Amino acid sequence: MYVVRETLDDLLGVVYRRLLRSRNRLSPTKGPNREETGVLLKLANPRNRFSRTEERATLLSCLGETLWYLSGSDTLDFVEYYIPKYREFSKIPQEATSTTGAYGPRLFAGKPNQIKRIIDMLNDPDKRSTRQAVVQIFDQADLGEKDVPCTCTVQFFARGDYLHCQVSMRSNDAYRGLPHDVFAFTVLQELVARSTDLEIGTYSHSVGSLHLYDREEARAKKYIAAGWQDTIGMPPMPKGDPWTSVRWLLDMERQIREGATVLGRTDGIDPYWIDLARLLLVKRLFDQKDHRGVVKQKNLMSSTVYDAFIRGREAELPQAFIPQPDIPGLVVGKEKQS
């Protein structure tokens, strides 16, 4: 299977149709599924990295898992805040507090870490067009372990003014895993692009075994029935070194995950990153059934890209929490920026 599309939704639509027709049946330990092998998916615009359908409204879990990677953490409480069934899907024992399969330490451990070494290599004029800009995630020591990484390598290609990326997967769950992987690795691609003064190029996703579990077939059909979506992607990441802003966002994430319901300092932080922190606040406020708070964060967003997603979360809240427009004194104003 070889598919090139402009958006993640376009890719998923083709993938699900193809897998639902597949006669390649397997019954592994994680459940019966339909499979395609030797798959290559190409996303022409990697900023179109999240689904705009209600059925695949995984933006918050995608963002949360990506930040887990960027933090370098291997702790399960971090990722389970965003993906409560992570332990179940990965067959990790209940008593475990961390996982050896976490991508964060593999990407960002060591001095310099793999990502820093890649950035330094691409910033060297003599090595700009290198074919060695490869990050290794899967390791031979993973064989036989409980939580084995599905990703083998991430390779970056600086060609002209663009940074292209190709990810090699040994295995990919098309319904749950694929959207998260595309989101996380295209964000990493854009971070490396900004760190090397390049524009983001195409994203290629190579999969040994791409499969759709029987238990997800009804959801995949419902997704297809939703039809094609708008091609509005995330705004461009601000130019320049992004890592100070990433560290700020990770600090905000920790505070919000630990209970904060307002943002801390935002001075010197580009609205792009503040919007991502507001998305994290939307999750916290949604979990608390705070409709007013969710609406306020939506109104404070600098970009309208996330509006439809936030409105979808609003619609899930009990009507009792929805303020009526004729309530005296109800004002939705701007937060004071420090």
Phi and psi restraints in degrees (value plus and minus 20) as a CYANA .aco file:
   2 TYR   PHI    -149.9  -109.9
   2 TYR   PSI     100.3   140.3
   3 VAL   PHI    -153.6  -113.6
   3 VAL   PSI     110.5   150.5
   4 VAL   PHI    -140.9  -100.9
   4 VAL   PSI     104.2   144.2
   5 ARG   PHI    -162.7  -122.7
   5 ARG   PSI     145.9   185.9
   6 GLU   PHI    -102.7   -62.7
   6 GLU   PSI     -50.4   -10.4
   7 THR   PHI    -151.7  -111.7
   7 THR   PSI     141.5   181.5
   8 LEU   PHI     -80.9   -40.9
   8 LEU   PSI     -61.7   -21.7
   9 ASP   PHI     -80.1   -40.1
   9 ASP   PSI     -60.6   -20.6
  10 ASP   PHI     -82.3   -42.3
  10 ASP   PSI     -62.1   -22.1
  11 LEU   PHI     -83.5   -43.5
  11 LEU   PSI     -67.8   -27.8
  12 LEU   PHI     -81.8   -41.8
  12 LEU   PSI     -58.8   -18.8
  13 GLY   PHI     -79.5   -39.5
  13 GLY   PSI     -64.6   -24.6
  14 VAL   PHI     -87.2   -47.2
  14 VAL   PSI     -65.4   -25.4
  15 VAL   PHI     -80.0   -40.0
  15 VAL   PSI     -67.2   -27.2
  16 TYR   PHI     -86.5   -46.5
  16 TYR   PSI     -59.8   -19.8
  17 ARG   PHI     -81.4   -41.4
  17 ARG   PSI     -63.4   -23.4
  18 ARG   PHI     -85.8   -45.8
  18 ARG   PSI     -64.8   -24.8
  19 LEU   PHI     -88.4   -48.4
  19 LEU   PSI     -55.9   -15.9
  20 LEU   PHI     -85.6   -45.6
  20 LEU   PSI     -43.1    -3.1
  21 ARG   PHI    -112.3   -72.3
  21 ARG   PSI     -30.3     9.7
  22 SER   PHI     -85.5   -45.5
  22 SER   PSI     119.1   159.1
  23 ARG   PHI    -121.2   -81.2
  23 ARG   PSI     -14.4    25.6
  24 ASN   PHI    -103.7   -63.7
  24 ASN   PSI      83.0   123.0
  25 ARG   PHI    -128.0   -88.0
  25 ARG   PSI     118.7   158.7
  26 LEU   PHI    -153.5  -113.5
  26 LEU   PSI     135.6   175.6
  27 SER   PHI    -154.2  -114.2
  27 SER   PSI      48.6    88.6
  28 PRO   PHI     -98.1   -58.1
  28 PRO   PSI    -195.0  -155.0
  29 THR   PHI     -84.5   -44.5
  29 THR   PSI     -47.8    -7.8
  30 LYS   PHI    -106.1   -66.1
  30 LYS   PSI     -20.1    19.9
  31 GLY   PHI     102.8   142.8
  31 GLY   PSI     133.8   173.8
  32 PRO   PHI     -83.0   -43.0
  32 PRO   PSI     124.9   164.9
  33 ASN   PHI    -174.6  -134.6
  33 ASN   PSI     148.2   188.2
  34 ARG   PHI    -124.1   -84.1
  34 ARG   PSI     122.1   162.1
  35 GLU   PHI    -152.8  -112.8
  35 GLU   PSI     126.6   166.6
  36 GLU   PHI    -145.1  -105.1
  36 GLU   PSI     118.5   158.5
  37 THR   PHI    -132.3   -92.3
  37 THR   PSI     137.8   177.8
  38 GLY   PHI      42.4    82.4
  38 GLY   PSI      30.1    70.1
  39 VAL   PHI    -116.6   -76.6
  39 VAL   PSI     120.6   160.6
  40 LEU   PHI    -150.2  -110.2
  40 LEU   PSI      98.7   138.7
  41 LEU   PHI    -132.9   -92.9
  41 LEU   PSI     114.9   154.9
  42 LYS   PHI    -145.5  -105.5
  42 LYS   PSI     106.8   146.8
  43 LEU   PHI    -121.7   -81.7
  43 LEU   PSI      92.5   132.5
  44 ALA   PHI     -87.9   -47.9
  44 ALA   PSI     -55.7   -15.7
  45 ASN   PHI    -142.1  -102.1
  45 ASN   PSI      76.1   116.1
  46 PRO   PHI     -83.0   -43.0
  46 PRO   PSI     -33.5     6.5
  47 ARG   PHI     -95.1   -55.1
  47 ARG   PSI     -35.5     4.5
  48 ASN   PHI    -103.8   -63.8
  48 ASN   PSI      37.8    77.8
  49 ARG   PHI    -117.7   -77.7
  49 ARG   PSI     -25.4    14.6
  50 PHE   PHI    -148.3  -108.3
  50 PHE   PSI     130.6   170.6
  51 SER   PHI     -93.4   -53.4
  51 SER   PSI     119.9   159.9
  52 ARG   PHI    -121.7   -81.7
  52 ARG   PSI      -8.7    31.3
  53 THR   PHI    -113.2   -73.2
  53 THR   PSI     134.2   174.2
  54 GLU   PHI     -86.5   -46.5
  54 GLU   PSI     -55.7   -15.7
  55 GLU   PHI     -85.1   -45.1
  55 GLU   PSI     -51.8   -11.8
  56 ARG   PHI    -135.1   -95.1
  56 ARG   PSI      19.4    59.4
  57 ALA   PHI     -97.7   -57.7
  57 ALA   PSI      54.4    94.4
  58 THR   PHI    -129.0   -89.0
  58 THR   PSI      -2.0    38.0
  59 LEU   PHI     -75.1   -35.1
  59 LEU   PSI     -66.2   -26.2
  60 LEU   PHI     -87.9   -47.9
  60 LEU   PSI     -61.1   -21.1
  61 SER   PHI     -89.3   -49.3
  61 SER   PSI     -55.1   -15.1
  62 CYS   PHI     -84.0   -44.0
  62 CYS   PSI     -66.7   -26.7
  63 LEU   PHI     -83.2   -43.2
  63 LEU   PSI     -64.2   -24.2
  64 GLY   PHI     -81.7   -41.7
  64 GLY   PSI     -64.3   -24.3
  65 GLU   PHI     -86.6   -46.6
  65 GLU   PSI     -58.0   -18.0
  66 THR   PHI     -81.9   -41.9
  66 THR   PSI     -62.9   -22.9
  67 LEU   PHI     -87.0   -47.0
  67 LEU   PSI     -51.6   -11.6
  68 TRP   PHI     -79.9   -39.9
  68 TRP   PSI     -65.3   -25.3
  69 TYR   PHI     -81.2   -41.2
  69 TYR   PSI     -69.4   -29.4
  70 LEU   PHI     -84.6   -44.6
  70 LEU   PSI     -45.3    -5.3
  71 SER   PHI     -95.1   -55.1
  71 SER   PSI     -38.0     2.0
  72 GLY   PHI      58.0    98.0
  72 GLY   PSI      -9.7    30.3
  73 SER   PHI    -103.0   -63.0
  73 SER   PSI     132.7   172.7
  74 ASP   PHI    -140.1  -100.1
  74 ASP   PSI      -9.7    30.3
  75 THR   PHI     -99.1   -59.1
  75 THR   PSI     120.6   160.6
  76 LEU   PHI     -98.3   -58.3
  76 LEU   PSI     -48.5    -8.5
  77 ASP   PHI     -83.9   -43.9
  77 ASP   PSI     -50.4   -10.4
  78 PHE   PHI     -82.1   -42.1
  78 PHE   PSI     -79.0   -39.0
  79 VAL   PHI     -91.9   -51.9
  79 VAL   PSI     -50.1   -10.1
  80 GLU   PHI     -91.0   -51.0
  80 GLU   PSI     -38.5     1.5
  81 TYR   PHI     -82.9   -42.9
  81 TYR   PSI     -53.3   -13.3
  82 TYR   PHI    -119.2   -79.2
  82 TYR   PSI     -51.6   -11.6
  83 ILE   PHI    -149.1  -109.1
  83 ILE   PSI      64.7   104.7
  84 PRO   PHI     -76.6   -36.6
  84 PRO   PSI     -47.9    -7.9
  85 LYS   PHI    -117.4   -77.4
  85 LYS   PSI      -4.2    35.8
  86 TYR   PHI     -76.1   -36.1
  86 TYR   PSI     -65.3   -25.3
  87 ARG   PHI     -82.1   -42.1
  87 ARG   PSI     -61.9   -21.9
  88 GLU   PHI     -85.5   -45.5
  88 GLU   PSI     -66.7   -26.7
  89 PHE   PHI     -82.3   -42.3
  89 PHE   PSI     -58.2   -18.2
  90 SER   PHI    -109.4   -69.4
  90 SER   PSI     -20.4    19.6
  91 LYS   PHI      35.2    75.2
  91 LYS   PSI      27.6    67.6
  92 ILE   PHI    -115.5   -75.5
  92 ILE   PSI     114.5   154.5
  93 PRO   PHI     -76.7   -36.7
  93 PRO   PSI     127.5   167.5
  94 GLN   PHI     -81.9   -41.9
  94 GLN   PSI     -49.3    -9.3
  95 GLU   PHI    -100.7   -60.7
  95 GLU   PSI     -30.0    10.0
  96 ALA   PHI     -91.3   -51.3
  96 ALA   PSI     121.8   161.8
  97 THR   PHI    -129.8   -89.8
  97 THR   PSI     -31.7     8.3
  98 SER   PHI    -164.9  -124.9
  98 SER   PSI     150.8   190.8
  99 THR   PHI    -154.3  -114.3
  99 THR   PSI     117.9   157.9
 100 THR   PHI     -93.9   -53.9
 100 THR   PSI     -34.9     5.1
 101 GLY   PHI    -106.9   -66.9
 101 GLY   PSI     -19.0    21.0
 102 ALA   PHI     -81.7   -41.7
 102 ALA   PSI     119.1   159.1
 103 TYR   PHI     -98.6   -58.6
 103 TYR   PSI     -50.3   -10.3
 104 GLY   PHI     -73.0   -33.0
 104 GLY   PSI     -74.2   -34.2
 105 PRO   PHI     -82.2   -42.2
 105 PRO   PSI     -51.7   -11.7
 106 ARG   PHI     -90.7   -50.7
 106 ARG   PSI     -52.7   -12.7
 107 LEU   PHI    -103.3   -63.3
 107 LEU   PSI     -58.5   -18.5
 108 PHE   PHI    -141.7  -101.7
 108 PHE   PSI     -14.3    25.7
 109 ALA   PHI    -102.6   -62.6
 109 ALA   PSI     133.7   173.7
 110 GLY   PHI      72.0   112.0
 110 GLY   PSI     140.1   180.1
 111 LYS   PHI    -151.9  -111.9
 111 LYS   PSI      86.3   126.3
 112 PRO   PHI     -99.5   -59.5
 112 PRO   PSI     134.7   174.7
 113 ASN   PHI    -100.9   -60.9
 113 ASN   PSI     154.6   194.6
 114 GLN   PHI     -80.1   -40.1
 114 GLN   PSI     -62.9   -22.9
 115 ILE   PHI     -85.9   -45.9
 115 ILE   PSI     -62.0   -22.0
 116 LYS   PHI     -82.0   -42.0
 116 LYS   PSI     -59.9   -19.9
 117 ARG   PHI     -85.6   -45.6
 117 ARG   PSI     -59.0   -19.0
 118 ILE   PHI     -84.3   -44.3
 118 ILE   PSI     -65.1   -25.1
 119 ILE   PHI     -81.7   -41.7
 119 ILE   PSI     -64.4   -24.4
 120 ASP   PHI     -81.9   -41.9
 120 ASP   PSI     -60.0   -20.0
 121 MET   PHI     -83.3   -43.3
 121 MET   PSI     -65.9   -25.9
 122 LEU   PHI     -91.2   -51.2
 122 LEU   PSI     -42.1    -2.1
 123 ASN   PHI    -105.0   -65.0
 123 ASN   PSI     -26.8    13.2
 124 ASP   PHI    -104.6   -64.6
 124 ASP   PSI      95.4   135.4
 125 PRO   PHI     -73.1   -33.1
 125 PRO   PSI     -51.5   -11.5
 126 ASP   PHI     -98.0   -58.0
 126 ASP   PSI     -33.7     6.3
 127 LYS   PHI    -141.0  -101.0
 127 LYS   PSI      -9.0    31.0
 128 ARG   PHI     -74.4   -34.4
 128 ARG   PSI     -60.2   -20.2
 129 SER   PHI    -117.4   -77.4
 129 SER   PSI       3.2    43.2
 130 THR   PHI     -77.7   -37.7
 130 THR   PSI     130.2   170.2
 131 ARG   PHI    -124.1   -84.1
 131 ARG   PSI      -7.3    32.7
 132 GLN   PHI    -125.2   -85.2
 132 GLN   PSI     -12.5    27.5
 133 ALA   PHI     -99.2   -59.2
 133 ALA   PSI      49.5    89.5
 134 VAL   PHI    -139.1   -99.1
 134 VAL   PSI     108.3   148.3
 135 VAL   PHI    -121.2   -81.2
 135 VAL   PSI     108.8   148.8
 136 GLN   PHI    -117.9   -77.9
 136 GLN   PSI     111.1   151.1
 137 ILE   PHI    -134.0   -94.0
 137 ILE   PSI     -74.6   -34.6
 138 PHE   PHI     -90.8   -50.8
 138 PHE   PSI     118.0   158.0
 139 ASP   PHI    -151.2  -111.2
 139 ASP   PSI     133.1   173.1
 140 GLN   PHI     -79.7   -39.7
 140 GLN   PSI     -46.6    -6.6
 141 ALA   PHI     -88.6   -48.6
 141 ALA   PSI     -34.3     5.7
 142 ASP   PHI     -95.8   -55.8
 142 ASP   PSI     -39.3     0.7
 143 LEU   PHI     -79.2   -39.2
 143 LEU   PSI     105.5   145.5
 144 GLY   PHI      69.5   109.5
 144 GLY   PSI     -26.2    13.8
 145 GLU   PHI     -98.2   -58.2
 145 GLU   PSI     146.0   186.0
 146 LYS   PHI     -91.7   -51.7
 146 LYS   PSI     -70.7   -30.7
 147 ASP   PHI    -128.3   -88.3
 147 ASP   PSI      72.6   112.6
 148 VAL   PHI    -116.1   -76.1
 148 VAL   PSI     106.0   146.0
 149 PRO   PHI     -75.5   -35.5
 149 PRO   PSI     117.5   157.5
 150 CYS   PHI    -101.7   -61.7
 150 CYS   PSI     -42.3    -2.3
 151 THR   PHI    -112.6   -72.6
 151 THR   PSI     112.1   152.1
 152 CYS   PHI    -113.0   -73.0
 152 CYS   PSI     -77.9   -37.9
 153 THR   PHI    -162.4  -122.4
 153 THR   PSI     138.5   178.5
 154 VAL   PHI    -147.1  -107.1
 154 VAL   PSI     101.5   141.5
 155 GLN   PHI    -138.9   -98.9
 155 GLN   PSI     118.0   158.0
 156 PHE   PHI    -134.3   -94.3
 156 PHE   PSI     119.4   159.4
 157 PHE   PHI    -146.6  -106.6
 157 PHE   PSI      94.1   134.1
 158 ALA   PHI    -108.9   -68.9
 158 ALA   PSI      91.1   131.1
 159 ARG   PHI    -151.4  -111.4
 159 ARG   PSI      93.9   133.9
 160 GLY   PHI      44.6    84.6
 160 GLY   PSI    -148.9  -108.9
 161 ASP   PHI    -115.3   -75.3
 161 ASP   PSI      -9.7    30.3
 162 TYR   PHI    -141.7  -101.7
 162 TYR   PSI     129.2   169.2
 163 LEU   PHI    -129.8   -89.8
 163 LEU   PSI      92.9   132.9
 164 HIS   PHI    -116.4   -76.4
 164 HIS   PSI     138.0   178.0
 165 CYS   PHI    -158.6  -118.6
 165 CYS   PSI     118.7   158.7
 166 GLN   PHI    -150.2  -110.2
 166 GLN   PSI     104.5   144.5
 167 VAL   PHI    -127.0   -87.0
 167 VAL   PSI     114.7   154.7
 168 SER   PHI    -129.5   -89.5
 168 SER   PSI     101.0   141.0
 169 MET   PHI    -131.5   -91.5
 169 MET   PSI     117.0   157.0
 170 ARG   PHI     -97.6   -57.6
 170 ARG   PSI     -49.8    -9.8
 171 SER   PHI    -176.8  -136.8
 171 SER   PSI     125.1   165.1
 172 ASN   PHI    -170.4  -130.4
 172 ASN   PSI     103.3   143.3
 173 ASP   PHI     -95.4   -55.4
 173 ASP   PSI      93.5   133.5
 174 ALA   PHI     -86.1   -46.1
 174 ALA   PSI     -50.9   -10.9
 175 TYR   PHI    -106.2   -66.2
 175 TYR   PSI     -68.0   -28.0
 176 ARG   PHI    -116.2   -76.2
 176 ARG   PSI     -64.3   -24.3
 177 GLY   PHI     -99.5   -59.5
 177 GLY   PSI     -62.9   -22.9
 178 LEU   PHI     -76.1   -36.1
 178 LEU   PSI     -69.5   -29.5
 179 PRO   PHI     -80.2   -40.2
 179 PRO   PSI     -57.4   -17.4
 180 HIS   PHI     -88.5   -48.5
 180 HIS   PSI     -62.1   -22.1
 181 ASP   PHI     -85.7   -45.7
 181 ASP   PSI     -64.3   -24.3
 182 VAL   PHI     -80.7   -40.7
 182 VAL   PSI     -63.6   -23.6
 183 PHE   PHI     -80.9   -40.9
 183 PHE   PSI     -72.8   -32.8
 184 ALA   PHI     -82.2   -42.2
 184 ALA   PSI     -64.9   -24.9
 185 PHE   PHI     -98.1   -58.1
 185 PHE   PSI     -46.6    -6.6
 186 THR   PHI     -94.4   -54.4
 186 THR   PSI     -51.4   -11.4
 187 VAL   PHI     -84.3   -44.3
 187 VAL   PSI     -64.4   -24.4
 188 LEU   PHI     -81.6   -41.6
 188 LEU   PSI     -60.6   -20.6
 189 GLN   PHI     -78.1   -38.1
 189 GLN   PSI     -63.9   -23.9
 190 GLU   PHI     -90.6   -50.6
 190 GLU   PSI     -54.0   -14.0
 191 LEU   PHI     -83.3   -43.3
 191 LEU   PSI     -64.0   -24.0
 192 VAL   PHI     -87.8   -47.8
 192 VAL   PSI     -57.9   -17.9
 193 ALA   PHI     -80.4   -40.4
 193 ALA   PSI     -66.9   -26.9
 194 ARG   PHI     -84.9   -44.9
 194 ARG   PSI     -52.3   -12.3
 195 SER   PHI     -94.8   -54.8
 195 SER   PSI     -33.5     6.5
 196 THR   PHI    -140.4  -100.4
 196 THR   PSI      -6.9    33.1
 197 ASP   PHI      37.7    77.7
 197 ASP   PSI      21.9    61.9
 198 LEU   PHI    -140.3  -100.3
 198 LEU   PSI     137.3   177.3
 199 GLU   PHI    -106.2   -66.2
 199 GLU   PSI     132.4   172.4
 200 ILE   PHI     -93.0   -53.0
 200 ILE   PSI     110.7   150.7
 201 GLY   PHI    -118.3   -78.3
 201 GLY   PSI    -161.8  -121.8
 202 THR   PHI    -107.5   -67.5
 202 THR   PSI     140.6   180.6
 203 TYR   PHI    -141.5  -101.5
 203 TYR   PSI     106.4   146.4
 204 SER   PHI    -135.1   -95.1
 204 SER   PSI     117.5   157.5
 205 HIS   PHI    -146.8  -106.8
 205 HIS   PSI      83.1   123.1
 206 SER   PHI    -118.9   -78.9
 206 SER   PSI     108.8   148.8
 207 VAL   PHI    -149.0  -109.0
 207 VAL   PSI     108.1   148.1
 208 GLY   PHI     -87.7   -47.7
 208 GLY   PSI     -73.5   -33.5
 209 SER   PHI    -146.7  -106.7
 209 SER   PSI      87.8   127.8
 210 LEU   PHI    -123.7   -83.7
 210 LEU   PSI     103.0   143.0
 211 HIS   PHI    -157.8  -117.8
 211 HIS   PSI     134.7   174.7
 212 LEU   PHI    -142.7  -102.7
 212 LEU   PSI      96.4   136.4
 213 TYR   PHI     -90.1   -50.1
 213 TYR   PSI     126.8   166.8
 214 ASP   PHI     -76.0   -36.0
 214 ASP   PSI     -56.7   -16.7
 215 ARG   PHI     -88.1   -48.1
 215 ARG   PSI     -33.8     6.2
 216 GLU   PHI    -124.3   -84.3
 216 GLU   PSI     -20.6    19.4
 217 GLU   PHI     -82.4   -42.4
 217 GLU   PSI     -61.2   -21.2
 218 ALA   PHI     -83.2   -43.2
 218 ALA   PSI     -59.3   -19.3
 219 ARG   PHI     -87.4   -47.4
 219 ARG   PSI     -59.3   -19.3
 220 ALA   PHI     -83.7   -43.7
 220 ALA   PSI     -59.4   -19.4
 221 LYS   PHI     -86.7   -46.7
 221 LYS   PSI     -58.3   -18.3
 222 LYS   PHI     -85.1   -45.1
 222 LYS   PSI     -58.3   -18.3
 223 TYR   PHI     -81.4   -41.4
 223 TYR   PSI     -66.9   -26.9
 224 ILE   PHI     -80.8   -40.8
 224 ILE   PSI     -59.8   -19.8
 225 ALA   PHI     -85.4   -45.4
 225 ALA   PSI     -40.4    -0.4
 226 ALA   PHI     -89.4   -49.4
 226 ALA   PSI     -37.7     2.3
 227 GLY   PHI      64.7   104.7
 227 GLY   PSI    -198.1  -158.1
 228 TRP   PHI     -97.9   -57.9
 228 TRP   PSI     128.9   168.9
 229 GLN   PHI    -130.8   -90.8
 229 GLN   PSI     147.8   187.8
 230 ASP   PHI     -81.3   -41.3
 230 ASP   PSI     134.4   174.4
 231 THR   PHI    -120.7   -80.7
 231 THR   PSI      21.9    61.9
 232 ILE   PHI    -111.0   -71.0
 232 ILE   PSI      98.4   138.4
 233 GLY   PHI    -121.0   -81.0
 233 GLY   PSI    -198.5  -158.5
 234 MET   PHI     -87.3   -47.3
 234 MET   PSI     129.7   169.7
 235 PRO   PHI     -85.4   -45.4
 235 PRO   PSI     139.3   179.3
 236 PRO   PHI     -81.8   -41.8
 236 PRO   PSI     120.9   160.9
 237 MET   PHI     -84.8   -44.8
 237 MET   PSI     118.0   158.0
 238 PRO   PHI     -75.5   -35.5
 238 PRO   PSI     124.0   164.0
 239 LYS   PHI     -91.1   -51.1
 239 LYS   PSI     136.7   176.7
 240 GLY   PHI      82.4   122.4
 240 GLY   PSI     155.6   195.6
 241 ASP   PHI     -81.7   -41.7
 241 ASP   PSI      99.0   139.0
 242 PRO   PHI    -109.0   -69.0
 242 PRO   PSI     -26.3    13.7
 243 TRP   PHI     -94.0   -54.0
 243 TRP   PSI     -48.4    -8.4
 244 THR   PHI     -83.1   -43.1
 244 THR   PSI     -61.2   -21.2
 245 SER   PHI     -88.6   -48.6
 245 SER   PSI     -56.2   -16.2
 246 VAL   PHI     -82.0   -42.0
 246 VAL   PSI     -63.7   -23.7
 247 ARG   PHI     -83.4   -43.4
 247 ARG   PSI     -58.9   -18.9
 248 TRP   PHI     -81.1   -41.1
 248 TRP   PSI     -65.8   -25.8
 249 LEU   PHI     -83.7   -43.7
 249 LEU   PSI     -59.4   -19.4
 250 LEU   PHI     -84.8   -44.8
 250 LEU   PSI     -56.3   -16.3
 251 ASP   PHI     -86.6   -46.6
 251 ASP   PSI     -63.4   -23.4
 252 MET   PHI     -82.1   -42.1
 252 MET   PSI     -61.4   -21.4
 253 GLU   PHI     -78.8   -38.8
 253 GLU   PSI     -66.4   -26.4
 254 ARG   PHI     -81.2   -41.2
 254 ARG   PSI     -65.5   -25.5
 255 GLN   PHI     -82.1   -42.1
 255 GLN   PSI     -62.7   -22.7
 256 ILE   PHI     -88.4   -48.4
 256 ILE   PSI     -62.4   -22.4
 257 ARG   PHI     -82.9   -42.9
 257 ARG   PSI     -49.7    -9.7
 258 GLU   PHI    -107.2   -67.2
 258 GLU   PSI     -19.5    20.5
 259 GLY   PHI     107.4   147.4
 259 GLY   PSI     -28.6    11.4
 260 ALA   PHI     -84.5   -44.5
 260 ALA   PSI     122.8   162.8
 261 THR   PHI    -140.7  -100.7
 261 THR   PSI     -11.3    28.7
 262 VAL   PHI    -156.6  -116.6
 262 VAL   PSI     135.2   175.2
 263 LEU   PHI     -97.1   -57.1
 263 LEU   PSI     130.5   170.5
 264 GLY   PHI    -102.0   -62.0
 264 GLY   PSI    -169.2  -129.2
 265 ARG   PHI     -80.4   -40.4
 265 ARG   PSI     121.3   161.3
 266 THR   PHI    -147.6  -107.6
 266 THR   PSI     -14.5    25.5
 267 ASP   PHI     -82.1   -42.1
 267 ASP   PSI     112.0   152.0
 268 GLY   PHI      59.7    99.7
 268 GLY   PSI     -17.8    22.2
 269 ILE   PHI    -121.1   -81.1
 269 ILE   PSI     109.2   149.2
 270 ASP   PHI     -85.4   -45.4
 270 ASP   PSI     124.3   164.3
 271 PRO   PHI     -74.5   -34.5
 271 PRO   PSI     -47.9    -7.9
 272 TYR   PHI     -73.4   -33.4
 272 TYR   PSI     -68.2   -28.2
 273 TRP   PHI     -96.1   -56.1
 273 TRP   PSI     -54.7   -14.7
 274 ILE   PHI     -83.7   -43.7
 274 ILE   PSI     -58.3   -18.3
 275 ASP   PHI     -80.4   -40.4
 275 ASP   PSI     -60.4   -20.4
 276 LEU   PHI     -85.1   -45.1
 276 LEU   PSI     -59.0   -19.0
 277 ALA   PHI     -84.7   -44.7
 277 ALA   PSI     -57.1   -17.1
 278 ARG   PHI     -85.4   -45.4
 278 ARG   PSI     -54.1   -14.1
 279 LEU   PHI     -81.8   -41.8
 279 LEU   PSI     -59.2   -19.2
 280 LEU   PHI     -84.6   -44.6
 280 LEU   PSI     -57.9   -17.9
 281 LEU   PHI     -84.4   -44.4
 281 LEU   PSI     -57.4   -17.4
 282 VAL   PHI     -78.1   -38.1
 282 VAL   PSI     -62.1   -22.1
 283 LYS   PHI     -82.2   -42.2
 283 LYS   PSI     -68.2   -28.2
 284 ARG   PHI     -78.4   -38.4
 284 ARG   PSI     -66.2   -26.2
 285 LEU   PHI     -90.2   -50.2
 285 LEU   PSI     -56.4   -16.4
 286 PHE   PHI     -83.5   -43.5
 286 PHE   PSI     -64.5   -24.5
 287 ASP   PHI     -80.2   -40.2
 287 ASP   PSI     -50.7   -10.7
 288 GLN   PHI    -109.2   -69.2
 288 GLN   PSI     -16.8    23.2
 289 LYS   PHI      37.5    77.5
 289 LYS   PSI      16.8    56.8
 290 ASP   PHI    -115.4   -75.4
 290 ASP   PSI      67.3   107.3
 291 HIS   PHI     -84.6   -44.6
 291 HIS   PSI     -62.1   -22.1
 292 ARG   PHI     -78.0   -38.0
 292 ARG   PSI     -62.8   -22.8
 293 GLY   PHI     -84.8   -44.8
 293 GLY   PSI     -60.8   -20.8
 294 VAL   PHI     -82.0   -42.0
 294 VAL   PSI     -66.6   -26.6
 295 VAL   PHI     -80.9   -40.9
 295 VAL   PSI     -61.1   -21.1
 296 LYS   PHI     -81.5   -41.5
 296 LYS   PSI     -64.9   -24.9
 297 GLN   PHI     -84.5   -44.5
 297 GLN   PSI     -57.8   -17.8
 298 LYS   PHI     -81.8   -41.8
 298 LYS   PSI     -62.6   -22.6
 299 ASN   PHI     -88.7   -48.7
 299 ASN   PSI     -44.1    -4.1
 300 LEU   PHI    -107.9   -67.9
 300 LEU   PSI     -28.3    11.7
 301 MET   PHI     -82.6   -42.6
 301 MET   PSI     118.3   158.3
 302 SER   PHI    -101.7   -61.7
 302 SER   PSI     -42.2    -2.2
 303 SER   PHI    -134.9   -94.9
 303 SER   PSI     127.9   167.9
 304 THR   PHI    -111.6   -71.6
 304 THR   PSI     -18.7    21.3
 305 VAL   PHI     -76.7   -36.7
 305 VAL   PSI     -55.5   -15.5
 306 TYR   PHI    -114.6   -74.6
 306 TYR   PSI     -18.8    21.2
 307 ASP   PHI     -78.0   -38.0
 307 ASP   PSI     -67.5   -27.5
 308 ALA   PHI     -82.5   -42.5
 308 ALA   PSI     -58.9   -18.9
 309 PHE   PHI     -83.8   -43.8
 309 PHE   PSI     -65.2   -25.2
 310 ILE   PHI     -86.9   -46.9
 310 ILE   PSI     -59.2   -19.2
 311 ARG   PHI     -80.1   -40.1
 311 ARG   PSI     -55.9   -15.9
 312 GLY   PHI     -82.9   -42.9
 312 GLY   PSI     -57.6   -17.6
 313 ARG   PHI     -89.7   -49.7
 313 ARG   PSI     -58.2   -18.2
 314 GLU   PHI     -76.4   -36.4
 314 GLU   PSI     -64.8   -24.8
 315 ALA   PHI     -83.8   -43.8
 315 ALA   PSI     -41.3    -1.3
 316 GLU   PHI    -103.7   -63.7
 316 GLU   PSI     -31.9     8.1
 317 LEU   PHI     -98.5   -58.5
 317 LEU   PSI     125.6   165.6
 318 PRO   PHI     -76.7   -36.7
 318 PRO   PSI     121.9   161.9
 319 GLN   PHI     -77.8   -37.8
 319 GLN   PSI     -47.6    -7.6
 320 ALA   PHI     -81.6   -41.6
 320 ALA   PSI     -40.4    -0.4
 321 PHE   PHI    -117.4   -77.4
 321 PHE   PSI     -18.9    21.1
 322 ILE   PHI    -109.3   -69.3
 322 ILE   PSI      98.4   138.4
 323 PRO   PHI     -90.3   -50.3
 323 PRO   PSI     120.2   160.2
 324 GLN   PHI    -104.1   -64.1
 324 GLN   PSI     125.8   165.8
 325 PRO   PHI     -85.7   -45.7
 325 PRO   PSI     -37.9     2.1
 326 ASP   PHI    -117.4   -77.4
 326 ASP   PSI      -5.4    34.6
 327 ILE   PHI     -90.0   -50.0
 327 ILE   PSI     100.9   140.9
 328 PRO   PHI     -80.6   -40.6
 328 PRO   PSI     116.2   156.2
 329 GLY   PHI      60.8   100.8
 329 GLY   PSI     -17.2    22.8
 330 LEU   PHI     -98.4   -58.4
 330 LEU   PSI      98.3   138.3
 331 VAL   PHI    -151.5  -111.5
 331 VAL   PSI     109.7   149.7
 332 VAL   PHI    -122.7   -82.7
 332 VAL   PSI      86.5   126.5
 333 GLY   PHI    -133.7   -93.7
 333 GLY   PSI    -192.1  -152.1
 334 LYS   PHI    -110.2   -70.2
 334 LYS   PSI     119.7   159.7
 335 GLU   PHI     -92.2   -52.2
 335 GLU   PSI     128.8   168.8
 336 LYS   PHI     -95.2   -55.2
 336 LYS   PSI     104.4   144.4
 337 GLN   PHI    -107.5   -67.5
 337 GLN   PSI     110.1   150.1
